[in-house]
Structures are given as structure tokens and as C-alpha cells.
Amino acid sequence: MTLILLAAAAPAMASDAQSPMAGAFGNTILSISPDGVETRTYVDPDGTYRSVTEGVESAGTWQVVKGQICYQAPAAPPLCALGPKKKVGSKWKIFVTDDRYYSNSIVAGREGK
């Protein structure tokens, strides 16, 4: 299962350090599924993103909706996740069940790009 967080929304046009996603710009959001599969996501200030999971690439747009980060890829079901304002070194979990979760972190630089 690839972690691609999606939502039906127009892209955010956040271009300065005031953006709630500023900590991810130029860096890598690393997500590890409950099965150990890694996804690397790269977000840009123009409201676009690119994710890579096991060599498969996905791209689309992102924005902040009701305090959550929402990604929209073509032909994918919408889903939003935890809120913004993360920075390099931030770590968080997204639970799929009570005991299964994705481990997420922001890693400095565009790791694995």
C-alpha cells in the first residue's frame, strides 16, 4: 500500500517562509508503511508535489485544508492527513488501525531524488 495522501482541492500558492509547509520545502518527507515500504515525497512552494514509492512516481498538487495537509493526484481517491508546520527532524505517525501506522519524518535535503 503506497502512502499517497490526497484531497480534491486546488493547489496552495504558498511561496514564502510563512507557509505552513515551509519546513518541507527543499527537503524530503519520508513515510514508512506498516509493511516497511518507504515513500519519499517532495513538496514545492508552488503547490505541487512528487512522491516515489519503490521506483513508482506520483505527482499532483497539495494544499492545507481545515488544518490538514491534503494531496491531490490525478485519478486517485482523496485523503488528507495530519496538520502542517512540521520541520526537519519532525516525526509523526498516521494510524491505519489502532496498532498499525505509517511512520513519517522530514529529512534534510532532497533525499533519494
GUKETOR-659395 format. One record per residue: residue number from 0; x, y, z of N, C-alpha, C, O in turn; residue in three letters. Coordinates in Angstrom, 2 decimals. Atoms other than C-alpha are relative to their C-alpha. Example, Ala and Ser with C-alpha at 12.3 -4.5 7.8 and 13.67 -1.06 7.14 Angstrom:
# residues 2
resi  nxx  nyy  nzz  caxx  cayy  cazz  cxx  cyy  czz  oxx  oyy  ozz  resn
0  0.89  -1.19  0.00  12.30  -4.50  7.80  0.90  1.20  0.00  1.94  1.18  0.66  ALA
1  -0.82  -1.19  -0.06  13.67  -1.06  7.14  -0.77  1.09  0.73  -0.26  2.20  0.90  SER
//
This chain:
# residues 113
resi  nxx  nyy  nzz  caxx  cayy  cazz  cxx  cyy  czz  oxx  oyy  ozz  resn
0  0.85  -1.18  0.00  0.00  0.00  0.00  0.88  1.23  0.00  1.70  1.42  0.90  MET
1  -0.79  -1.22  0.13  1.51  3.27  -1.10  -0.65  1.11  0.78  -1.86  1.32  0.70  THR
2  0.57  -1.14  -0.72  1.10  6.23  1.17  0.04  1.21  -0.90  1.08  1.84  -1.10  LEU
3  0.14  -1.23  0.76  -0.16  8.97  -1.03  -1.23  0.67  0.57  -2.34  0.15  0.46  ILE
4  1.09  -0.70  -0.65  -2.29  11.48  0.80  -0.63  0.94  -1.00  0.06  1.76  -1.61  LEU
5  0.65  -0.72  1.08  -4.87  13.05  -1.44  -1.24  0.74  0.48  -1.87  0.37  1.47  LEU
6  1.26  -0.70  -0.26  -7.71  15.56  -1.43  -0.42  0.75  -1.25  0.43  1.19  -2.02  ALA
7  0.50  -0.74  1.15  -9.89  17.21  -4.03  0.01  1.49  0.35  -0.91  1.98  1.00  ALA
8  -0.10  -1.43  -0.29  -8.74  20.83  -3.83  1.00  0.64  -0.94  1.87  -0.04  -1.48  ALA
9  -0.94  -0.74  0.84  -6.92  23.49  -5.79  1.32  0.14  0.73  1.34  0.11  1.96  ALA
10  -1.30  -0.09  -0.65  -3.17  23.87  -5.13  0.15  1.29  0.80  -0.40  2.34  0.45  PRO
11  -0.35  -1.19  -0.77  -1.91  26.24  -2.49  1.11  0.73  -0.72  1.99  0.09  -1.30  ALA
12  -1.05  -0.77  0.63  0.23  29.02  -3.81  0.83  0.66  1.11  0.86  1.88  1.24  MET
13  -0.77  -0.47  -1.14  2.49  29.32  -0.77  1.46  0.15  -0.40  2.13  -0.85  -0.67  ALA
14  -1.34  -0.19  0.54  5.76  30.88  -1.77  0.98  0.61  0.98  2.10  0.95  0.59  SER
15  -0.95  -0.60  -0.92  7.33  32.24  1.39  0.14  -0.82  1.28  -0.56  -1.82  1.46  ASP
16  -0.28  0.73  -1.24  8.63  31.11  4.77  -1.20  -0.02  0.93  -1.21  -0.80  1.89  ALA
17  1.21  0.00  -0.82  5.20  31.90  6.29  -0.89  -1.20  -0.30  -1.82  -1.48  0.46  GLN
18  0.82  1.15  0.37  3.75  28.85  4.54  0.06  -1.06  1.10  1.14  -1.30  1.65  SER
19  0.00  1.08  -0.98  2.68  26.08  6.94  0.77  -1.23  -0.46  1.01  -2.15  0.32  PRO
20  -0.79  1.11  0.54  4.63  23.71  4.66  1.46  0.37  -0.20  2.23  -0.42  -0.74  MET
21  -1.35  -0.50  0.25  7.84  25.78  4.65  1.08  -0.98  0.46  2.13  -1.08  -0.18  ALA
22  -0.99  0.95  -0.51  9.68  23.13  6.71  0.26  -1.17  -0.93  1.28  -1.85  -0.80  GLY
23  -0.18  1.10  0.94  9.21  20.61  3.91  0.62  0.45  -1.32  1.16  -0.38  -2.06  ALA
24  -0.54  -0.49  1.27  10.31  22.85  1.02  1.50  -0.28  -0.08  2.25  0.06  0.84  PHE
25  -1.41  0.32  0.19  13.65  21.62  -0.34  0.46  -1.21  0.79  1.64  -1.55  0.77  GLY
26  -0.32  1.16  -0.83  13.51  18.61  1.98  -0.83  -1.21  -0.45  -1.56  -1.13  -1.44  ASN
27  0.68  1.24  0.34  12.10  15.06  1.93  -0.93  -0.40  1.12  -0.52  -0.46  2.28  THR
28  0.90  0.61  -0.97  9.01  13.77  3.69  0.12  -1.51  -0.22  -0.25  -2.03  -1.27  ILE
29  -0.20  1.45  0.08  9.84  10.13  4.39  -1.12  -0.69  0.76  -1.32  -0.44  1.95  LEU
30  1.09  0.78  -0.60  6.88  7.79  5.06  0.35  -1.47  -0.11  0.74  -1.94  -1.18  SER
31  -0.26  1.44  0.00  7.34  4.16  6.05  -1.30  -0.70  0.39  -1.83  -0.47  1.48  ILE
32  1.27  0.68  -0.22  4.27  1.93  5.76  0.15  -1.05  1.11  1.26  -1.38  1.50  SER
33  -0.07  1.06  -1.00  3.36  -0.70  8.37  0.76  -1.23  -0.51  1.28  -2.01  0.29  PRO
34  -0.72  1.14  0.59  4.90  -3.23  5.95  1.45  0.32  -0.33  2.16  -0.52  -0.89  ASP
35  -1.39  -0.37  0.22  8.20  -1.32  5.75  0.29  0.64  -1.34  1.46  0.89  -1.65  GLY
36  -0.20  -0.63  1.30  7.68  0.23  2.29  0.20  1.51  0.19  -0.58  2.16  0.88  VAL
37  -0.33  -1.42  -0.14  9.26  3.69  2.00  -0.55  0.82  -1.16  -0.47  0.41  -2.32  GLU
38  0.44  -0.99  0.99  7.73  6.66  0.19  0.71  1.29  0.31  0.73  1.74  1.46  THR
39  -0.65  -1.30  -0.14  9.68  9.87  -0.38  -0.84  1.02  -0.76  -1.14  0.84  -1.94  ARG
40  0.83  -1.04  0.60  7.62  12.99  -1.04  0.74  1.33  0.06  1.34  1.69  1.07  THR
41  -0.66  -1.30  0.14  8.95  16.33  -2.23  -1.07  1.04  -0.30  -1.74  0.96  -1.33  TYR
42  1.00  -1.04  0.22  6.70  19.38  -1.85  0.69  1.30  -0.37  1.79  1.59  0.11  VAL
43  -0.55  -1.27  0.46  7.30  22.73  -3.52  -0.96  1.14  0.34  -2.17  0.92  0.48  ASP
44  0.82  -1.15  -0.38  6.07  26.24  -2.67  -1.11  0.34  -1.00  -2.06  1.04  -0.65  PRO
45  1.02  -0.32  1.01  4.04  26.41  -5.91  -1.25  -0.87  0.13  -2.16  -0.79  -0.70  ASP
46  1.17  0.84  -0.21  1.56  23.85  -4.53  0.06  -1.33  -0.71  -0.97  -2.01  -0.83  GLY
47  -0.14  1.30  0.65  2.94  20.81  -6.36  0.82  -0.94  0.88  1.54  -0.50  1.78  THR
48  -0.80  1.00  -0.70  4.44  17.58  -5.04  0.32  -1.14  -0.96  -0.29  -1.30  -2.01  TYR
49  -0.39  1.22  0.71  6.13  14.43  -6.28  0.34  -1.03  1.06  1.07  -0.73  2.00  ARG
50  -0.29  1.10  -0.92  6.24  11.08  -4.44  0.59  -1.17  -0.77  0.24  -1.39  -1.93  SER
51  -0.60  1.18  0.61  8.32  7.99  -5.17  -0.09  -1.15  1.01  0.38  -1.04  2.14  VAL
52  0.13  1.21  -0.81  7.47  4.52  -3.79  0.46  -1.17  -0.83  -0.12  -1.47  -1.87  THR
53  -0.55  1.16  0.70  9.54  1.53  -4.87  0.18  0.28  -1.49  -0.15  -0.57  -2.33  GLU
54  -0.29  -0.36  1.38  10.52  3.35  -8.07  -1.19  0.52  -0.79  -1.03  0.94  -1.93  GLY
55  1.20  -0.49  0.68  6.93  4.32  -8.95  -0.25  1.44  0.45  -0.32  1.73  1.64  VAL
56  0.16  -1.43  -0.29  6.38  8.07  -9.19  -1.46  0.43  -0.12  -2.21  -0.05  -0.98  GLU
57  1.32  -0.61  0.02  3.22  10.02  -8.44  0.20  1.49  0.17  1.14  1.92  0.85  SER
58  -0.13  -1.46  -0.12  2.71  13.77  -8.76  -1.38  0.62  0.03  -2.35  0.03  -0.45  ALA
59  1.27  -0.71  -0.05  -0.01  16.29  -8.13  0.16  1.32  0.72  1.20  1.96  0.66  GLY
60  0.01  -1.28  -0.70  -0.93  19.28  -6.02  -0.28  -0.23  1.49  -0.80  -1.27  1.88  THR
61  0.27  0.06  -1.44  -1.14  19.98  -2.28  -0.57  1.33  0.46  -0.39  2.37  -0.18  TRP
62  0.42  -1.22  -0.69  -2.81  22.47  0.00  -0.37  -0.35  1.43  -0.52  -1.53  1.77  GLN
63  0.43  0.19  -1.38  -3.76  22.93  3.64  -1.50  0.24  0.04  -1.98  1.30  -0.37  VAL
64  1.45  -0.08  -0.10  -7.46  22.26  4.29  -0.41  -0.36  1.42  -0.14  -1.46  1.89  VAL
65  0.48  0.23  -1.35  -9.00  22.60  7.74  1.09  -0.56  0.91  0.85  -1.49  1.68  LYS
66  -1.10  0.40  -0.86  -5.61  22.20  9.41  0.69  -1.29  -0.37  1.53  -1.78  0.39  GLY
67  -0.64  1.23  0.45  -4.60  19.11  7.44  0.68  0.22  -1.34  0.27  1.07  -2.13  GLN
68  -0.67  -0.04  1.29  -2.19  18.59  4.56  -0.76  -0.93  -0.93  -0.99  -2.10  -0.60  ILE
69  0.77  0.79  0.96  -4.11  17.39  1.52  0.75  -0.02  -1.34  1.16  1.02  -1.84  CYS
70  -0.66  0.18  1.29  -2.55  16.00  -1.66  -1.05  -0.50  -1.00  -1.94  -1.27  -0.65  TYR
71  0.91  0.45  1.05  -4.39  15.50  -4.95  0.81  -0.48  -1.19  1.55  0.28  -1.81  GLN
72  -0.62  0.58  1.19  -3.10  13.17  -7.63  -1.11  -0.35  -0.97  -2.22  -0.67  -0.55  ALA
73  1.02  0.35  0.99  -4.96  12.55  -10.88  -0.52  -1.42  0.20  0.26  -2.35  0.45  PRO
74  0.66  1.31  -0.04  -7.46  9.65  -10.73  0.21  -0.78  1.29  0.11  -2.01  1.29  ALA
75  -0.19  0.69  -1.28  -6.77  8.87  -7.06  -1.06  0.49  0.99  -1.50  1.63  0.92  ALA
76  1.00  -0.42  -0.98  -9.24  8.92  -4.17  0.59  1.03  0.97  1.76  0.94  1.34  PRO
77  -0.49  -1.04  -0.90  -8.95  11.96  -1.88  0.19  -0.49  1.43  -0.55  -1.34  1.93  PRO
78  -0.28  0.29  -1.41  -7.45  11.75  1.60  0.91  1.10  0.54  1.85  1.51  -0.13  LEU
79  -0.84  -1.00  -0.66  -5.98  14.31  4.00  0.59  -0.62  1.25  0.04  -1.58  1.79  CYS
80  -0.66  0.54  -1.19  -3.62  13.71  6.91  0.37  1.13  0.96  -0.10  2.26  0.83  ALA
81  -0.37  -0.92  -1.07  -2.04  15.43  9.88  0.36  1.40  -0.46  0.69  1.63  -1.62  LEU
82  -0.21  -1.41  0.28  -1.55  19.12  10.05  1.40  0.38  -0.40  2.33  -0.41  -0.30  GLY
83  -1.27  -0.55  0.47  1.24  21.29  8.74  0.89  0.46  1.15  0.72  0.04  2.29  PRO
84  -0.95  -0.62  -0.93  4.01  23.23  10.49  1.01  -0.99  0.54  1.45  -0.88  1.69  LYS
85  -1.07  0.92  -0.35  6.47  20.36  10.56  1.31  0.61  -0.51  1.29  1.49  -1.36  LYS
86  -1.30  -0.48  0.43  10.21  20.97  10.15  0.96  -1.18  -0.07  0.62  -2.29  0.31  LYS
87  -1.01  1.05  0.08  13.39  18.99  9.50  0.17  -0.59  1.40  0.36  0.14  2.38  VAL
88  -0.12  0.70  -1.27  13.61  16.38  12.24  -1.34  -0.35  0.63  -1.39  -1.17  1.55  GLY
89  1.33  0.34  -0.53  9.85  16.31  12.93  -0.33  -1.44  -0.33  0.00  -1.94  -1.40  SER
90  0.43  1.38  0.19  8.44  12.81  13.36  -1.44  -0.12  0.47  -1.81  0.47  1.49  LYS
91  1.39  0.21  -0.38  4.79  11.72  13.46  -0.49  -1.30  -0.59  0.15  -1.88  -1.47  TRP
92  0.60  1.26  0.45  2.55  8.70  12.92  -1.38  0.27  -0.58  -2.10  1.15  -0.11  LYS
93  1.35  -0.01  0.55  -0.53  8.23  10.77  -0.53  -1.43  0.18  -0.04  -2.37  -0.45  ILE
94  0.54  1.32  -0.32  -2.59  5.34  12.13  -1.02  -0.46  -1.03  -1.89  0.30  -1.45  PHE
95  0.98  0.62  0.88  -4.45  2.97  9.81  -0.94  -0.88  0.83  -2.11  -1.04  0.49  VAL
96  0.79  0.70  -1.01  -5.67  0.83  12.71  0.62  0.38  1.35  1.58  1.15  1.40  THR
97  -0.52  -0.35  -1.33  -5.08  1.03  16.46  1.46  -0.36  0.19  2.17  0.29  0.96  ASP
98  -1.39  0.42  -0.21  -1.77  -0.79  16.16  0.85  0.00  -1.28  1.99  -0.45  -1.24  ASP
99  -0.76  -0.09  1.26  -0.70  -0.22  12.51  0.03  1.44  -0.46  -1.01  2.11  -0.51  ARG
100  -0.14  -1.41  0.36  0.66  3.11  11.37  1.15  0.22  -0.97  2.05  -0.61  -1.10  TYR
101  -1.10  -0.48  0.82  2.86  4.95  8.91  0.88  0.87  0.88  0.37  1.73  1.61  TYR
102  -0.96  -0.87  -0.69  6.00  6.47  10.42  0.43  1.05  -1.00  0.82  0.72  -2.12  SER
103  -0.33  -1.11  0.89  6.71  9.89  8.93  1.05  0.89  0.65  1.10  1.03  1.87  ASN
104  -0.99  -0.97  -0.49  9.57  12.35  9.22  0.39  0.92  -1.15  0.17  0.61  -2.32  SER
105  -0.57  -0.89  1.01  11.10  15.29  7.42  1.51  -0.09  0.11  2.09  0.16  1.17  ILE
106  -1.44  0.19  0.10  14.67  14.65  6.32  0.60  1.17  -0.78  0.04  1.59  -1.79  VAL
107  -0.65  -1.14  0.68  17.04  17.47  5.33  0.41  -0.36  -1.43  0.96  -1.43  -1.68  ALA
108  -0.39  0.17  1.40  17.58  17.85  1.58  -0.97  -0.88  -0.77  -1.92  -1.43  -0.22  GLY
109  0.84  0.81  0.88  16.03  16.06  -1.34  0.60  -1.39  -0.09  1.21  -1.75  -1.10  ARG
110  -0.54  1.34  -0.12  16.98  12.55  -0.25  -0.59  -0.94  -1.05  -1.81  -0.99  -1.22  GLU
111  0.46  1.01  0.95  16.77  9.89  -2.94  -0.67  0.57  -1.24  -1.36  -0.15  -1.96  GLY
112  0.69  -0.62  1.14  15.61  12.37  -5.59  0.58  -0.41  -1.31  0.10  0.03  -2.36  LYS
//
